[in-house]
Amino acid sequence: MPPEGVTPRSHDEILSYEELLAFAEAAVAAGITRVRVTGGEPLVRKGLVGFVERLAAVDGITDLSLTTNGTLLTACAAELRAAGLQRVNVSIDSLDERRYAELTRGARLADALAGLDAALTAGFAPVKVNAVLLAGVEDEVDGFVELTHRREVHVRFIEYMPLDRRLAAGQSFVPAGFVLERLHAGHRVEAVDGPFGLGPARYYRVPGARGTIGFIAGVSDHFCARCNRLRLMADGRLKTCLFSAPERELDVRPLIGRPAELAAAIAAAVDGKSFDRTLEAPDAGRGMSQIGG
């Protein structure tokens, strides 16, 4: 989130759960089989557990997952699991309490770790930890390796994507390869298959660890040609690429209630996908928190 926050949206400006469910059903009709609930922070929205239960009941969705910062997960992990959620990713960018509080503007690392433990206790598998590669995180490699020894989690270091140019100007880019070198220098590791899914991460395991360490190099070694993602934003606009400008987005809200037309529009959007972020023009007016990161 930017330091000044973002402009709040009224309920009328965002998709209702009923609209989101109708979109998911049309997306399945167009060939989508995997759905991820993300944000912002999805756990702040009232009624999420019931929505997840309805999503899980959609015939054709074979994988249902959620990305969260974990700080509210302790109270609802078991309910989400019972509702049909299959997998959880928890964003933890630092294991240093002071640095975590600074990066999150006041959140408590203990709450995120408690949420991580709640996900494991609830039976989610695999449980992944997302850590964005910001300057200084390379000094925490040993801490994240230790996390994979103590918990059966799969850490993924993700290269910082400069979607918000204003914020990117203050960040120094840390390539995944640099942190991988630090991992090799301090530990004996072996390349292993990923724990689940068709994602772009490359995984490694330290002998004796319960989990793995992965790297998503979306900037230094971008994987656009293999991209299989679409992103529906809260305002009803569909992105085929995180870097695409507003004029390349599809406004799906007017099509909800006309499922055949909506499914055809989703298929057409995929057909128009560039599969190359260098051909896209990022939206300078919206950061990742508004796009849904």
PyMOL commands that set and color helices and strands:
alter all, ss='L'
color gray80, all
select helices_A, chain A and resi 11-13+17-29+42-44+48-56+73-75+77-83+97-104+109-122+137-150+165-168+176-186+224-226+246-248+253-255+259-271+277-279+288-291
alter helices_A, ss='H'
color red, helices_A
select strands_A, chain A and resi 34-37+63-68+87-91+127-133+153-159+190-192+202-205+212-216+231-232+237-239+250-251
alter strands_A, ss='S'
color yellow, strands_A
deselect
rebuild
show_as cartoon
